[in-house]
Amino acid sequence: MNINLTLFAQAITFAAFIWFTVKFIWPWLLRKIEERQKTIADGLAAAEQGRRSLELSSRQADEAIKEARARAAEILAQAEKRRQELIDHARQEARQEGDRELAAAKAEIDQEVTRAREELRDRVASLAVAGAEKILRREVDARAHGDLLESIKRQL
């Protein structure tokens, strides 16, 4: 075998191999590499979009939480105000009721004092008549001396 022929045959085989690789395998490899690059780029873009979306959602959630806390604080403030109003109203009603009961008690006491005075006047008048009867040793007619007895009652 001749070295030139072997070298020439190997060069032709190598050239055919390169031509076959460039013609059939290289385009297929480039398409797969480009598809992979596109898939990776799409994945990175989706990841970036997801990160942005996560940041936006996080901001919105924080804002929603702030709004909810502000609303809760507002509701608590309104409830506290309403509670204070109810307490003040109840105190006012209790004072009014106490004043009414105090006035009623004073009126009742005044009536009792008046009744006691009247009863005392009647008893004193009776005792005065009894004492006068004993002093005069005769009977005093209450009907006949009614004006006199009324005058004594008023003076007492």
MARNUPA-900673 format. One line per 2 residues: number of its first residue (from 1); their letters; for each residue x, y, z of N, C-alpha, C. Coordinates in steps of 0.02 Angstrom, whole numbers, plus 50000, padded with zeros to 5 digits. Atoms other than C-alpha are relative to their C-alpha. Example, Ala and Ser with C-alpha at 12.3 -4.5 7.8 and 13.67 -1.06 7.14 Angstrom:
% MARNUPA-900673
1 = AS = 50045:49941:50000:50615:49775:50390:50045:50060:50000  49958:49941:49997:50684:49947:50357:49961:50055:50037
END
This chain:
% MARNUPA-900673
1 = MN = 50040:49943:50000:50000:50000:50000:50043:50062:50000  49962:49940:50010:50057:50162:49956:49975:50053:50050
3 = IN = 50016:49950:49950:50062:50300:50084:49961:50058:49969  50035:49945:50033:50004:50427:49958:49926:49981:49989
5 = LT = 50068:50021:50013:49851:50325:49911:49961:49996:50066  50033:50005:49935:49808:50291:50094:49986:50070:50026
7 = LF = 50009:49931:49976:49834:50473:50138:49946:50035:49959  50049:49970:50044:49731:50526:49988:49930:49972:50016
9 = AQ = 50064:50032:49984:49590:50401:50032:49975:50026:50067  50020:49974:49934:49589:50460:50213:49978:50073:49994
11 = AI = 50017:49930:50010:49583:50642:50156:49931:50004:49967  50066:50001:50033:49434:50602:50041:49947:49978:50049
13 = TF = 50048:50025:49950:49348:50504:50179:49986:50054:50052  50007:49947:49950:49380:50645:50302:49960:50058:49971
15 = AA = 50037:49947:50034:49316:50774:50176:49927:49980:49992  50069:50024:50007:49160:50666:50147:49965:50002:50069
17 = FI = 50027:49997:49932:49137:50653:50334:49983:50071:50020  50012:49929:49984:49152:50842:50354:49940:50025:49961
19 = WF = 50056:49978:50041:49034:50871:50207:49935:49972:50029  50059:50032:49971:48908:50746:50282:49980:50034:50066
21 = TV = 50012:49968:49935:48925:50826:50455:49973:50071:49990  50022:49932:50012:48906:51003:50387:49931:50000:49968
23 = KF = 50062:50002:50037:48762:50955:50273:49941:49974:50042  50056:50033:49965:48658:50844:50389:50001:50007:50076
25 = IW = 49997:50002:49927:48718:50844:50569:50005:50071:50029  49990:49932:49973:48776:51024:50595:49936:50041:50002
27 = PW = 50063:49961:49995:48608:51105:50548:49954:49974:50054  50043:50030:49948:48516:50983:50660:50026:50021:50069
29 = LL = 49971:49979:49935:48637:51023:50805:49987:50074:50013  50013:49929:49991:48620:51210:50774:49927:50014:50018
31 = RK = 50071:49992:49983:48429:51196:50776:49986:49980:50072  50011:50023:49931:48434:51099:50939:50031:50049:50050
33 = IE = 49967:49951:49957:48557:51223:51014:49958:50064:50003  50042:49941:50002:48447:51369:50957:49935:49989:50039
35 = ER = 50061:50016:49962:48291:51282:51025:50014:50002:50075  49981:50001:49930:48380:51255:51190:50012:50071:50026
37 = QK = 49988:49930:49981:48439:51436:51194:49933:50038:50007  50065:49967:49997:48262:51494:51156:49961:49976:50062
39 = TI = 50034:50027:49941:48192:51379:51292:50029:50032:50064  49967:49970:49942:48320:51445:51416:49982:50074:50005
41 = AD = 50018:49930:50000:48285:51626:51364:49927:50010:50022  50070:49996:49980:48098:51597:51380:49992:49986:50075
43 = GL = 50002:50016:49928:48125:51518:51551:50025:50057:50043  49974:49943:49963:48232:51664:51607:49951:50058:49998
45 = AA = 50049:49947:50006:48103:51787:51541:49940:49986:50045  50056:50019:49957:47965:51691:51630:50019:50008:50074
47 = AE = 49977:49993:49931:48069:51689:51790:50002:50074:50019  49998:49928:49987:48097:51876:51776:49929:50028:50007
49 = QG = 50070:49979:49996:47912:51903:51743:49969:49975:50066  50024:50026:49936:47873:51791:51892:50026:50040:50059
51 = RR = 49970:49960:49946:47992:51891:52002:49964:50067:50004  50036:49936:50001:47908:52054:51947:49929:49991:50028
53 = SL = 50068:50014:49977:47737:51978:51975:50000:49988:50075  49995:50013:49928:47792:51918:52147:50010:50065:50038
55 = EL = 49989:49936:49968:47856:52091:52192:49936:50041:50000  50062:49963:50005:47695:52170:52130:49948:49971:50049
57 = SS = 50048:50033:49954:47590:52043:52225:50018:50014:50072  49978:49986:49932:47696:52071:52379:49982:50071:50020
59 = RQ = 50018:49931:49986:47670:52259:52367:49925:50007:50011  50072:49997:49994:47484:52236:52340:49977:49969:50065
61 = AD = 50018:50032:49936:47474:52117:52488:50017:50046:50058  49981:49953:49947:47568:52242:52596:49951:50058:50004
63 = EA = 50048:49945:50001:47451:52381:52541:49932:49976:50028  50064:50027:49975:47299:52270:52574:50004:49991:50075
65 = IK = 49992:50008:49927:47367:52230:52747:49998:50068:50035  50002:49932:49970:47397:52415:52783:49929:50027:50001
67 = EA = 50069:49976:50003:47222:52457:52724:49956:49963:50051  50040:50039:49952:47149:52315:52829:50015:50023:50071
69 = RA = 49982:49976:49933:47246:52375:52982:49970:50069:50013  50029:49934:49992:47190:52553:52952:49925:49995:50011
71 = RA = 50072:50010:49992:47010:52494:52933:49984:49971:50069  50011:50030:49933:47024:52388:53090:50009:50053:50054
73 = AE = 49989:49947:49951:47095:52537:53185:49940:50048:50000  50058:49956:50006:46952:52644:53119:49939:49969:50034
75 = IL = 50057:50035:49970:46824:52514:53171:50007:49999:50076  49988:50000:49928:46904:52501:53343:49987:50069:50030
77 = AQ = 50012:49932:49976:46901:52690:53361:49926:50015:50003  50073:49989:50001:46718:52695:53311:49967:49961:50057
79 = AE = 50029:50041:49946:46679:52554:53433:50015:50032:50068  49982:49967:49937:46772:52644:53572:49957:50063:50010
81 = KR = 50042:49940:49996:46678:52805:53532:49928:49981:50017  50069:50023:49987:46512:52712:53530:49993:49975:50072
83 = RQ = 50001:50025:49931:46555:52626:53694:49998:50058:50049  49999:49942:49956:46595:52793:53774:49934:50037:49998
85 = EL = 50066:49968:50006:46433:52867:53706:49948:49961:50041  50048:50041:49962:46335:52720:53779:50010:50008:50075
87 = ID = 49986:49991:49929:46423:52739:53946:49974:50068:50024  50023:49933:49981:46389:52926:53950:49923:50003:50002
89 = HA = 50073:50001:50002:46208:52897:53900:49972:49962:50060  50023:50039:49942:46187:52764:54034:50010:50039:50065
91 = RQ = 49988:49959:49940:46265:52879:54164:49947:50055:50005  50050:49946:50000:46149:53020:54113:49932:49973:50019
93 = EA = 50065:50030:49983:45997:52906:54121:49999:49980:50074  49997:50019:49929:46055:52840:54290:49993:50062:50045
95 = RQ = 50007:49938:49961:46074:53018:54355:49928:50025:49999  50069:49978:50005:45902:53064:54290:49954:49956:50042
97 = EG = 50041:50047:49960:45826:52908:54367:50012:50011:50074  49984:49986:49929:45917:52944:54530:49967:50065:50023
99 = DR = 50033:49936:49982:45853:53123:54528:49925:49990:50008  50072:50014:49995:45676:53060:54495:49984:49963:50064
101 = EL = 50012:50038:49939:45688:52934:54635:50011:50044:50062  49987:49955:49944:45763:53066:54751:49941:50048:50009
103 = AA = 50057:49955:49996:45622:53186:54708:49939:49963:50027  50057:50039:49976:45494:53049:54736:50007:49985:50074
105 = AK = 49988:50014:49929:45575:53003:54902:49988:50062:50042  50011:49937:49963:45576:53186:54956:49926:50015:50006
107 = AE = 50072:49988:49999:45394:53203:54908:49966:49953:50049  50030:50049:49954:45351:53045:55002:50017:50019:50073
109 = ID = 49981:49979:49932:45449:53106:55154:49959:50061:50021  50041:49941:49984:45359:53273:55145:49929:49980:50017
111 = QE = 50068:50023:49986:45193:53182:55138:49996:49966:50068  49999:50034:49936:45241:53074:55285:50006:50051:50057
113 = VT = 49993:49948:49948:45296:53227:55384:49934:50037:50009  50064:49966:49996:45133:53313:55341:49949:49957:50035
115 = RA = 50046:50046:49966:45034:53159:55393:50015:49996:50075  49981:50005:49930:45134:53146:55553:49980:50064:50038
117 = RE = 50020:49938:49968:45102:53331:55591:49925:50002:50012  50073:50001:49993:44917:53310:55558:49979:49953:50056
119 = EL = 50016:50049:49948:44912:53155:55666:50018:50028:50069  49978:49971:49937:45010:53245:55802:49952:50056:50021
121 = RD = 50049:49947:49984:44891:53394:55792:49936:49970:50027  50062:50033:49976:44742:53278:55808:50009:49974:50071
123 = RV = 49988:50029:49933:44819:53191:55959:50007:50055:50052  49992:49945:49953:44871:53355:56039:49932:50032:50014
125 = AS = 50067:49971:49991:44696:53423:56008:49959:49955:50046  50038:50047:49958:44623:53265:56084:50024:50005:50073
127 = LA = 49973:49994:49932:44740:53280:56232:49979:50067:50032  50020:49935:49974:44698:53464:56250:49927:49999:50022
129 = VA = 50071:50006:49982:44513:53425:56249:49993:49958:50063  50004:50043:49941:44540:53285:56373:50024:50038:50062
131 = GA = 49974:49961:49943:44644:53400:56481:49950:50054:50020  50049:49949:49985:44514:53537:56469:49940:49971:50035
133 = EK = 50056:50034:49967:44377:53414:56516:50017:49986:50072  49981:50015:49932:44474:53363:56667:50004:50063:50042
135 = IL = 49994:49937:49963:44509:53541:56713:49930:50027:50015  50067:49972:49992:44331:53596:56690:49953:49950:50033
137 = RR = 50038:50054:49971:44265:53432:56753:49931:49993:49969  50061:50010:50037:44135:53428:56625:50017:49981:49929
139 = EV = 49989:50026:50068:44114:53362:56453:50000:50058:49950  49998:49950:50053:44166:53464:56302:49973:49966:49938
141 = DA = 50030:50028:50061:44062:53434:56148:50044:50019:49940  49955:49987:50055:44179:53416:55999:49964:50032:49942
143 = RA = 50038:49971:50055:44042:53460:55875:49984:50072:50015  50019:49933:49982:43991:53611:55966:50059:50047:50001
145 = HG = 49940:49958:49995:44165:53675:55989:50049:49985:49944  49959:50018:50058:44231:53622:55817:50045:50057:49977
147 = DL = 49960:49943:50021:44290:53797:55770:50057:50012:50048  49949:49990:49949:44384:53813:55932:50054:49947:49993
149 = LE = 49951:50055:50007:44467:53643:55907:50042:50009:49936  49963:49988:50062:44516:53686:55726:50051:50055:50010
151 = SI = 49954:49945:49986:44594:53847:55787:50059:49974:50041  49946:50029:49958:44694:53750:55917:50045:49957:49956
153 = KR = 49960:50043:50045:44751:53625:55784:50046:50042:49957  49960:49957:50043:44813:53765:55671:50057:50032:50038
155 = QL = 49948:49968:49960:44908:53846:55811:50056:49951:50018  49950:50051:49983:44997:53683:55851:50037:49983:49938
END
